[in-house]
Each structure stands twice: as structure tokens, then as C-alpha cells.
Amino acid sequence: MPDLNSITETIIGSAIRVHRELGPGLLESAYRACLAFELTDSGLRVKEEEPLPVVYREVRLVCAYKMDLLVEDQIIIELKSVEKIAPIHKAQLISYLKLADLRVGLLINFNERILKDGIHRLVNNLKEG
């Protein structure tokens, strides 16, 4: 199984390829489908719109939360196509990482002229217990 850093590098390279091909201004769903294709083509296991249950008082509740992409069951990718990343977008990804008990996530805003300006790597340092 590839390590987190090599998976992250592959994700970023794939996102840049998608952005170069499509450019900014499309719907998030278009970027999600194309990025999932690129990542799968790179040999990674990808789940699209993976449900994310909430555990409340030891009860698993299926809510409306879905991870845009889950790569190798290790990294959550939250995609945006917005004018600017807001603090709430980062908070959302951190919450998803905590709910999924995962360590690393990428927040990628495809609505940037230069994609690297829209890539944010977030780490969940708070382990419950």
C-alpha cells in the first residue's frame, strides 16, 4: 500500500492534469468525476461520494454527509469550485477527518487560475480517546 505522501503527490499531480485540461469555472461534480478517473487510471482505489455517518452517543447515524472522494481508504478529498476558500471549508474537511478517523485530507478549489493556489493539505492531529 502506498504511503500517505506518495498518495498525496499522485492526487495533486492528477488534480493539476484535470485543471490544465478543463480550466476553472465548471461544476464541482465535473471535477470530481474527472479526478476520480485520473486517480483510478493512476492505479489508486477511489470511492466517490462515500457516505460518512455520524456517531452520536455511541449510535451510528446515517446523515447527509458524503466525502467527495476517498482515496485508498486513507485520504479524503473535498472539492470546491468557489471564488475563495473560506474557513468553513477547512472546518468541514477537519470534521470529516475526525468523523472518519483519518489523518490527512486535501481541500482542492478548482476555481483558481493556478491550481496550486487552491490546494490545502489538512491534518487531523486530534485522536479521540
N, C-alpha and C positions, 0 to 999 in steps of 0.2 A: 504494500500500500504506500503510495507517495506521501511524503511529509507535507505538513501544512504550508511551508514556504514554497515548495515546488508547485503545489496545487494553486496557491495564490498567484504565483508567476504565470502559470498557464491561464488562469482566469483573466488576469489583467491583459495578457497578450491577446487572448481571444476577444475581449471587450474592445480593445483598440482596433482589431481587424473589423469587427462589426461596425464600429463608429466610422472608420475610414470608408467603408462601403456604403453605409446608409446616411451618415451625417446626423446632425441634430434635428429635432423638430417632429419626430414621429411619436406614436403612442408607445407607452411602456410595454404593452403586450407584443409589439413587433420586435423590440429589442430583446425581450425575454425569449421569444421563440428562436430568434437568430443566435443569441448567445448560447442557448441550450444546444442547438445544433452544432455550433463550433466546439463546445466543450465535449460533447459526445464524440464528435469527429476526432478530438484530441485523445480519446481513449478514457475519458473520465466518466464516472457514473453520475448522472444528473436526474434529479426529481424536480418537476415543475409544479408550482403551486401546492406544495406539500402542506397538508393540514397541520396546524400547531395547536394542540389542546392546552387548556389552562388547568393547572392543578390547584384547586381551592379547597382548603380544609381536607386534604387527602382524597378528594374526589376529582377524577379526571373529567373535565367538562369540554365538550367539543363546541368551540365558538367559531366565529367567522374568520379567525386568523389563519393566514396561509403564507408560507415562506415563498418568495418569488422563485428562487432556485436553491436547492440543497445539493451540494457537490460532495461526492464521496462520503456522505453522511457525516461530514466534518465542518463544512464551511457554508454559512448562509450568505446568499447574495440577495440584497434588497436593491431593486432597480427603481430609478426615478427618471422622469423626463420633465423636470421642473426648471423654472427660471433660476432658482438658487436653493441649495441645500439649507434647510432650517434646522435648528437644534432639535425639533420634534422628530425629524427624520432619523437623526443619530440615536435619540432616545428609543425610538421604535425598534431599531436594529438591536440595541443593547437588551431591550426587553425580550425580543425574540431569542437572543443568545441565552439569556437566563432561563426562559421557559423550555428551551430545547436542551439545556445543559451542555451547550457548546462554547468553545473558547473564541473562535475567530469568525468575523463577518466582514463582508465588503459591501459598502454602500456606493453604488455607481449611478451618477447622474449623466445620462446620455445627452442632455440638453446643454452641452458645453461645446464651445468652438474647438477647444483642445481637451480631449477626454481626460488626460491625466489630472486636469484641474477639478474634475468631478469624481475622482476615486478616493474613497476614505476607507482605511482599514481600521476596524474597531475590535477591541479585545475585551472579553468578559473576564475580569480578574476576580470577580466575587463568586466564589463557590459556596453554595448553600451547605449548611450542616454544621 
